[in-house]
Amino acid sequence: MIRLHHSLLVMALAAVLSLTSEAKENRRMSQSIVTAAAPDTLDARQRAIIPVAASAAAGDLVKLNTSLNEGLDAGMTVSDAREILVQLYAYAGFPRSLNALSELMKVLEARKQRGIQDAPGSEPTRPIPKGDALLEAGTANQTTLSGGPVEGPLFDFAPAANEYLRAHLFGDIFERDNLDWQSRELATVGMLSALPGADSQLQAHMRISMNVGITVSQLRQVDQVLAERVDADIARRAGEALTRHLATMTEK
């Protein structure tokens, strides 16, 4: 009887430890997406990300200069701005990304000359995986962000395209945890809104933005910010993409 009780105790303890471990993992995963309940309004830093991303994607360095100055004044760190402009290469190509990074350097130097010491921000807290581990991490990130595995005829026809997305965008970039996923998605929506012909991708990222905890109210503010600080046509594309996405939710 004593041995039986001992065995039952061991089994119960093992079950508790297993549940505790699982709960910790679930909590870690949820925190990697949304660190806190999202309010209904974008804060000043979040609002500042949008015109920086859109102006850079549009190749408008004059507006980018203004947006960077306003963003740094609003609480963006140097690291925030740099991460956004590096991420730009995945959507608008290396030329616009490199030009935007060059403009950021000019802005920082000019601010330094005026005696402004901008907060440097931080570097990623963990090494970025390489090789097969990078592809695995990127695939997991893509699946989490999209709400399920990403596949279909397009990627059957060109599987290399999805591999590049997983390895470079969702791996190399989204594994860099010094910019949270909500900020990266606000930047992505700003970038895609500035690119004519990217309507389907923009709509997809409206969905992804909601998957990482950005609310409909906050997404409506994106096109308001774009209209006020970037361009009316760019704002219109953002608003229309959100409307299309919300319509698909109603249909389900």
VOPAGU-2260 file (C-alpha; in pm, 1 decimal, decimal comma):
REM VOPAGU-2260
SITE   aa  ch    i         X         Y         Z
SITE  MET   A    0       0,0       0,0       0,0
SITE  ILE   A    1     279,7     238,2      88,4
SITE  ARG   A    2     451,0     168,0    -243,2
SITE  LEU   A    3     122,2     231,0    -425,6
SITE  HIS   A    4      72,9     562,4    -251,7
SITE  HIS   A    5     429,9     657,8    -330,8
SITE  SER   A    6     378,8     574,3    -699,3
SITE  LEU   A    7      58,2     776,0    -713,5
SITE  LEU   A    8     233,3    1071,4    -550,0
SITE  VAL   A    9     516,4    1058,9    -801,1
SITE  MET   A   10     270,8    1043,0   -1091,5
SITE  ALA   A   11      70,3    1335,1    -955,1
SITE  LEU   A   12     383,3    1544,1    -902,8
SITE  ALA   A   13     501,3    1468,5   -1255,7
SITE  ALA   A   14     163,8    1575,4   -1393,7
SITE  VAL   A   15     175,4    1903,7   -1200,5
SITE  LEU   A   16     526,9    1977,3   -1321,9
SITE  SER   A   17     423,3    1897,5   -1679,5
SITE  LEU   A   18     126,3    2132,8   -1660,6
SITE  THR   A   19     341,4    2403,0   -1503,0
SITE  SER   A   20     598,6    2369,9   -1782,2
SITE  GLU   A   21     325,2    2377,8   -2045,0
SITE  ALA   A   22     166,2    2684,5   -1885,7
SITE  LYS   A   23     499,8    2865,0   -1881,2
SITE  GLU   A   24     554,4    2785,0   -2249,2
SITE  ASN   A   25     204,5    2901,6   -2341,3
SITE  ARG   A   26     259,4    3221,1   -2149,3
SITE  ARG   A   27     595,1    3276,9   -2320,4
SITE  MET   A   28     435,7    3230,2   -2661,6
SITE  SER   A   29     151,3    3468,6   -2585,2
SITE  GLN   A   30     392,4    3730,8   -2454,8
SITE  SER   A   31     595,6    3708,8   -2774,6
SITE  ILE   A   32     288,6    3830,9   -2961,6
SITE  VAL   A   33     112,8    4071,9   -2725,6
SITE  THR   A   34     286,7    4190,7   -2411,7
SITE  ALA   A   35     -18,8    4372,4   -2275,7
SITE  ALA   A   36    -381,4    4431,0   -2355,5
SITE  ALA   A   37    -391,3    4673,8   -2646,6
SITE  PRO   A   38    -562,7    5008,2   -2585,4
SITE  ASP   A   39    -801,9    5153,1   -2842,8
SITE  THR   A   40    -561,8    5427,7   -2948,4
SITE  LEU   A   41    -208,7    5421,0   -3084,3
SITE  ASP   A   42      45,6    5588,5   -2859,6
SITE  ALA   A   43     275,9    5863,6   -2984,8
SITE  ARG   A   44     561,0    5625,1   -3064,8
SITE  GLN   A   45     332,9    5387,9   -3257,9
SITE  ARG   A   46     185,8    5678,2   -3455,2
SITE  ALA   A   47     536,4    5795,2   -3539,0
SITE  ILE   A   48     634,5    5457,8   -3686,2
SITE  ILE   A   49     371,1    5477,9   -3960,9
SITE  PRO   A   50     491,2    5787,1   -4154,1
SITE  VAL   A   51     854,2    5680,0   -4117,5
SITE  ALA   A   52     774,1    5345,8   -4279,5
SITE  ALA   A   53     546,0    5487,4   -4549,3
SITE  SER   A   54     774,9    5775,0   -4648,7
SITE  ALA   A   55    1072,4    5541,5   -4669,4
SITE  ALA   A   56     882,4    5290,7   -4883,2
SITE  ALA   A   57     763,5    5570,3   -5113,4
SITE  GLY   A   58    1121,1    5692,3   -5152,4
SITE  ASP   A   59    1026,0    6041,4   -5029,3
SITE  LEU   A   60    1338,9    6137,9   -4838,3
SITE  VAL   A   61    1213,1    6489,0   -4758,7
SITE  LYS   A   62     908,2    6352,7   -4577,2
SITE  LEU   A   63    1120,4    6077,0   -4428,1
SITE  ASN   A   64    1356,2    6336,3   -4278,9
SITE  THR   A   65    1062,4    6515,0   -4116,6
SITE  SER   A   66     904,7    6188,2   -4000,4
SITE  LEU   A   67    1229,4    6065,5   -3846,5
SITE  ASN   A   68    1275,2    6387,2   -3651,4
SITE  GLU   A   69     916,3    6376,5   -3530,9
SITE  GLY   A   70     945,7    6008,4   -3446,4
SITE  LEU   A   71    1262,8    6049,7   -3242,3
SITE  ASP   A   72    1099,6    6341,2   -3059,5
SITE  ALA   A   73     798,2    6115,9   -2990,3
SITE  GLY   A   74    1002,0    5843,9   -2819,6
SITE  MET   A   75    1139,6    5625,9   -3098,1
SITE  THR   A   76    1492,2    5509,0   -3024,4
SITE  VAL   A   77    1771,9    5498,4   -3277,4
SITE  SER   A   78    1736,8    5120,2   -3275,1
SITE  ASP   A   79    1360,8    5145,6   -3345,7
SITE  ALA   A   80    1420,4    5362,6   -3650,7
SITE  ARG   A   81    1709,3    5151,4   -3777,5
SITE  GLU   A   82    1513,0    4825,3   -3741,1
SITE  ILE   A   83    1218,2    4968,5   -3936,1
SITE  LEU   A   84    1440,7    5086,7   -4219,1
SITE  VAL   A   85    1629,6    4757,0   -4237,0
SITE  GLN   A   86    1296,0    4572,0   -4248,1
SITE  LEU   A   87    1199,9    4794,1   -4542,3
SITE  TYR   A   88    1424,4    4591,6   -4775,1
SITE  ALA   A   89    1182,6    4297,3   -4756,9
SITE  TYR   A   90     899,2    4508,8   -4899,1
SITE  ALA   A   91    1052,1    4785,4   -5109,3
SITE  GLY   A   92    1397,1    4647,1   -5191,7
SITE  PHE   A   93    1750,5    4726,7   -5086,1
SITE  PRO   A   94    1783,7    5058,9   -5277,4
SITE  ARG   A   95    1506,7    5228,6   -5078,6
SITE  SER   A   96    1617,1    5063,1   -4755,5
SITE  LEU   A   97    1976,6    5178,9   -4798,8
SITE  ASN   A   98    1870,0    5531,6   -4900,8
SITE  ALA   A   99    1643,7    5552,6   -4596,1
SITE  LEU   A  100    1920,3    5432,1   -4363,0
SITE  SER   A  101    2151,6    5694,1   -4509,9
SITE  GLU   A  102    1887,7    5959,0   -4438,4
SITE  LEU   A  103    1858,0    5834,3   -4079,5
SITE  MET   A  104    2234,5    5880,2   -4038,2
SITE  LYS   A  105    2203,5    6239,2   -4163,7
SITE  VAL   A  106    1915,5    6309,1   -3926,8
SITE  LEU   A  107    2103,3    6169,7   -3627,1
SITE  GLU   A  108    2415,9    6371,6   -3709,8
SITE  ALA   A  109    2213,5    6692,0   -3750,3
SITE  ARG   A  110    2037,4    6631,9   -3419,4
SITE  LYS   A  111    2369,4    6562,3   -3250,7
SITE  GLN   A  112    2501,6    6893,5   -3381,5
SITE  ARG   A  113    2200,0    7063,2   -3220,1
SITE  GLY   A  114    2285,2    6898,5   -2889,3
SITE  ILE   A  115    2012,6    6632,8   -2900,4
SITE  GLN   A  116    2112,9    6298,9   -2752,1
SITE  ASP   A  117    1871,4    6037,9   -2886,1
SITE  ALA   A  118    1816,8    5715,9   -2690,8
SITE  PRO   A  119    2018,0    5441,7   -2861,8
SITE  GLY   A  120    1770,2    5161,5   -2792,0
SITE  SER   A  121    1883,0    4802,0   -2777,0
SITE  GLU   A  122    2018,6    4514,9   -2981,2
SITE  PRO   A  123    1846,8    4172,4   -3007,5
SITE  THR   A  124    1862,7    3979,4   -2680,2
SITE  ARG   A  125    1946,3    3646,1   -2842,9
SITE  PRO   A  126    2157,0    3526,2   -3137,5
SITE  ILE   A  127    1971,8    3492,5   -3467,9
SITE  PRO   A  128    1963,7    3126,2   -3577,8
SITE  LYS   A  129    2148,6    3012,4   -3887,3
SITE  GLY   A  130    2086,4    2751,8   -4155,8
SITE  ASP   A  131    1808,8    2500,5   -4093,3
SITE  ALA   A  132    1741,3    2648,8   -3748,6
SITE  LEU   A  133    1671,5    2987,8   -3907,3
SITE  LEU   A  134    1426,0    2837,9   -4155,0
SITE  GLU   A  135    1254,9    2649,6   -3872,6
SITE  ALA   A  136    1225,9    2963,4   -3658,5
SITE  GLY   A  137    1101,1    3168,8   -3951,9
SITE  THR   A  138     840,1    2908,2   -4039,8
SITE  ALA   A  139     717,3    2906,7   -3679,8
SITE  ASN   A  140     699,5    3287,3   -3675,8
SITE  GLN   A  141     515,0    3296,5   -4008,8
SITE  THR   A  142     263,8    3038,7   -3886,6
SITE  THR   A  143     203,4    3223,3   -3559,9
SITE  LEU   A  144     165,5    3562,8   -3726,5
SITE  SER   A  145     -61,0    3433,4   -4001,4
SITE  GLY   A  146    -272,7    3222,2   -3770,7
SITE  GLY   A  147    -191,5    2897,6   -3952,7
SITE  PRO   A  148      46,1    2741,0   -4206,7
SITE  VAL   A  149     105,8    2953,7   -4516,3
SITE  GLU   A  150      73,6    2749,6   -4833,8
SITE  GLY   A  151    -113,6    2740,5   -5164,4
SITE  PRO   A  152     -76,8    2724,1   -5543,3
SITE  LEU   A  153     156,3    3024,0   -5561,7
SITE  PHE   A  154     408,3    2865,7   -5327,5
SITE  ASP   A  155     362,4    2527,0   -5492,2
SITE  PHE   A  156     458,9    2696,2   -5819,6
SITE  ALA   A  157     749,9    2891,6   -5665,8
SITE  PRO   A  158     847,9    2722,0   -5337,2
SITE  ALA   A  159    1168,8    2926,1   -5321,3
SITE  ALA   A  160     959,7    3240,3   -5265,9
SITE  ASN   A  161     808,6    3102,6   -4947,4
SITE  GLU   A  162    1147,9    2976,6   -4834,5
SITE  TYR   A  163    1289,2    3327,6   -4873,6
SITE  LEU   A  164     993,6    3472,0   -4683,2
SITE  ARG   A  165    1045,9    3225,7   -4400,3
SITE  ALA   A  166    1422,7    3255,7   -4382,3
SITE  HIS   A  167    1475,0    3626,5   -4449,6
SITE  LEU   A  168    1158,4    3810,5   -4345,8
SITE  PHE   A  169    1008,0    3593,7   -4072,0
SITE  GLY   A  170    1346,4    3452,1   -3972,8
SITE  ASP   A  171    1627,7    3706,8   -4001,4
SITE  ILE   A  172    1400,7    4006,0   -3933,7
SITE  PHE   A  173    1117,5    3888,9   -3708,6
SITE  GLU   A  174    1360,3    3695,1   -3487,0
SITE  ARG   A  175    1517,9    4029,3   -3393,3
SITE  ASP   A  176    1332,4    4094,6   -3069,3
SITE  ASN   A  177    1453,6    4450,0   -3012,4
SITE  LEU   A  178    1145,4    4567,2   -3203,3
SITE  ASP   A  179     817,2    4408,1   -3097,9
SITE  TRP   A  180     583,9    4242,7   -3348,0
SITE  GLN   A  181     311,6    4507,2   -3316,8
SITE  SER   A  182     562,0    4777,0   -3413,2
SITE  ARG   A  183     688,3    4565,3   -3703,6
SITE  GLU   A  184     332,2    4516,7   -3829,4
SITE  LEU   A  185     248,1    4887,3   -3805,5
SITE  ALA   A  186     564,0    4952,4   -4007,2
SITE  THR   A  187     466,5    4684,5   -4260,3
SITE  VAL   A  188     118,6    4830,8   -4307,0
SITE  GLY   A  189     273,4    5174,7   -4358,4
SITE  MET   A  190     519,7    5037,6   -4613,9
SITE  LEU   A  191     266,0    4836,3   -4812,8
SITE  SER   A  192      20,1    5126,4   -4814,0
SITE  ALA   A  193     287,2    5329,8   -4992,3
SITE  LEU   A  194     337,3    5067,4   -5263,8
SITE  PRO   A  195      77,4    5072,5   -5545,1
SITE  GLY   A  196     -22,4    4723,8   -5653,1
SITE  ALA   A  197      41,3    4557,0   -5316,7
SITE  ASP   A  198    -326,5    4551,8   -5218,7
SITE  SER   A  199    -353,3    4179,7   -5144,2
SITE  GLN   A  200     -40,0    4182,9   -4930,1
SITE  LEU   A  201    -163,5    4493,8   -4748,2
SITE  GLN   A  202    -495,9    4325,4   -4673,8
SITE  ALA   A  203    -312,3    4017,3   -4545,4
SITE  HIS   A  204    -113,4    4232,3   -4306,1
SITE  MET   A  205    -429,7    4393,7   -4175,3
SITE  ARG   A  206    -522,8    4041,7   -4065,8
SITE  ILE   A  207    -176,5    3974,9   -3925,5
SITE  SER   A  208    -185,6    4306,9   -3738,6
SITE  MET   A  209    -504,2    4195,3   -3567,1
SITE  ASN   A  210    -345,1    3857,3   -3494,8
SITE  VAL   A  211     -71,5    4031,3   -3292,2
SITE  GLY   A  212    -322,7    4236,1   -3094,5
SITE  ILE   A  213    -363,5    4561,0   -3288,4
SITE  THR   A  214    -730,3    4658,6   -3266,4
SITE  VAL   A  215    -964,9    4767,8   -3544,2
SITE  SER   A  216    -981,1    5111,4   -3383,8
SITE  GLN   A  217    -601,8    5138,4   -3394,2
SITE  LEU   A  218    -591,3    5025,7   -3757,4
SITE  ARG   A  219    -844,7    5293,2   -3847,3
SITE  GLN   A  220    -602,7    5543,0   -3698,1
SITE  VAL   A  221    -331,2    5423,4   -3936,1
SITE  ASP   A  222    -502,9    5574,3   -4239,6
SITE  GLN   A  223    -574,1    5890,2   -4038,9
SITE  VAL   A  224    -203,5    5928,8   -3963,7
SITE  LEU   A  225    -114,9    5856,8   -4326,8
SITE  ALA   A  226    -365,8    6116,0   -4448,9
SITE  GLU   A  227    -238,8    6380,9   -4209,6
SITE  ARG   A  228     133,7    6321,0   -4240,8
SITE  VAL   A  229     210,8    6137,6   -4564,1
SITE  ASP   A  230     -33,3    6122,8   -4858,4
SITE  ALA   A  231    -408,3    6093,7   -4921,5
SITE  ASP   A  232    -375,9    5810,8   -5176,8
SITE  ILE   A  233    -154,5    5610,3   -4943,2
SITE  ALA   A  234    -410,5    5661,2   -4665,8
SITE  ARG   A  235    -692,5    5553,8   -4896,7
SITE  ARG   A  236    -516,6    5225,2   -4976,4
SITE  ALA   A  237    -480,0    5150,9   -4605,6
SITE  GLY   A  238    -845,5    5226,8   -4535,1
SITE  GLU   A  239    -969,6    5017,6   -4825,6
SITE  ALA   A  240    -751,9    4720,9   -4725,2
SITE  LEU   A  241    -892,2    4729,2   -4373,1
SITE  THR   A  242   -1248,1    4749,7   -4506,8
SITE  ARG   A  243   -1187,8    4445,0   -4729,5
SITE  HIS   A  244   -1041,6    4247,7   -4443,3
SITE  LEU   A  245   -1329,4    4330,0   -4209,5
SITE  ALA   A  246   -1572,5    4222,9   -4482,8
SITE  THR   A  247   -1406,3    3880,4   -4500,2
SITE  MET   A  248   -1451,7    3845,0   -4123,9
SITE  THR   A  249   -1823,9    3923,9   -4156,3
SITE  GLU   A  250   -1864,3    3663,2   -4429,3
SITE  LYS   A  251   -1728,5    3380,1   -4211,8
